[in-house]
């Protein structure tokens, strides 16, 4: 059973993992230095733990203890800081209306080959710097049946709290990794038989679909495209 520790001092150094969660620069530095990330909300915390990310601590209001009782029971010696909702807001910098937070250890990112093993449909994220957008793309990719996600070196962190929250935990179920050599990423994927379909928010671009269906699981790609873009002449 996780050790329940009731805290009433917002300056308690044991709460350092949860300080100023809206300060992006601080969080990037703190989380990168100590190798952890924050999950928010009962469902997201549960999915993170079940995906194999070891918890280093929990932070929650008293009324949320029952909702995560099973996860707390399975985490012996992991501290669970029990605080008032007012103190949680003072520490984190926002109203934690979902009531439960957890700091979890990051796992080593898999290699590109490991992520692509058996994948037929993948999503490439190039320099998507908004964490909310990254989370939304992961959630959409999971809903559309994508098999994996590859992200560029400058892309926002999928494990940043906001990304995880918007993705509703899809970052834990969908294989992903960063590609260091982004310049050659698309050509290398094409060599492996992937058909590339590019999307852009640029309103000046005229939407056209002109390509030859070849490569890995071509019929599946065509079927998905027709479902995703009704009316497309493909």
Secondary structure, DSSP 8 states (H G I E B T S, - for coil): --EEEE---TT-GGGGGGTTTT-HHHHHHHHHHHTEEEEESHHHHHHHHHTT--EEEEEEEGGGTGGGHHHHHT-TT-EEEEE-HHHHHHHHSS--TT-EEEEEE------HHHHHTT-SSEEEE-S---HHHHHHHHHHHHHTT--EEEEETTS--TTSHHHHHHHTTHHHHSEEEEES-GGGHHHHHHHTT---------TTS---------STTHHHHHHHHHHHSTT---
